[in-house]
Amino acid sequence: MTRIVRMNGNVYDPLRRKEVPRTPEEEVRQWFIGLLHESAGVPMHQMMSEVSLEYGSGKQWRADLVIYGKGACPIGIVECKRPDVELGKEVLEQALRYNLVLGVPFLFLTNGRSTFVCRKKEQEGTDVSYELLPSFPLYEEMLIQCQR
């Protein structure tokens, strides 16, 4: 598993290629980047930390982590929380707000102790719903959703 590199009270983020302040949430993000890369096969160059999002007239948000497919097609949003934060309705709603901008098929919620993965269901009409997946999808499986 990926080792979190700590330097001078900071953590090295391989996606931003720089040291960032060491916080419990940042350590969860770095752990999850390693998990996505090593266990799901997501290439490092297909992930981006701290992605700025703008919705409507001036709403500014920042996604913790976005996973991209080929051709810069966003396929997943990761919302990271400190280990002591419960992954409840508020966290899911935060990821869903970010998804108003990106429209990705996968949502990942993690606090380092628990992780939930949701996939957008295919359906007719304007309603959007998600299903909780029993296991972590591989990157190749995520790419299939990007092509639809």
Secondary structure, 3 states (H helix, E strand, C coil): CCCCCEECCEEEECCCCEEEECCHHHHHHHHHHHHHHHHCCCCHHHEEEEEEEEECCCEEEEEEEEEECHHHCEEEEEEECCCCCCCCHHHHHHHHHHHHHHCCCEEEEECCCCEEEEEECCCCCCCCCEEECCCCCCHHHHHHHHCC
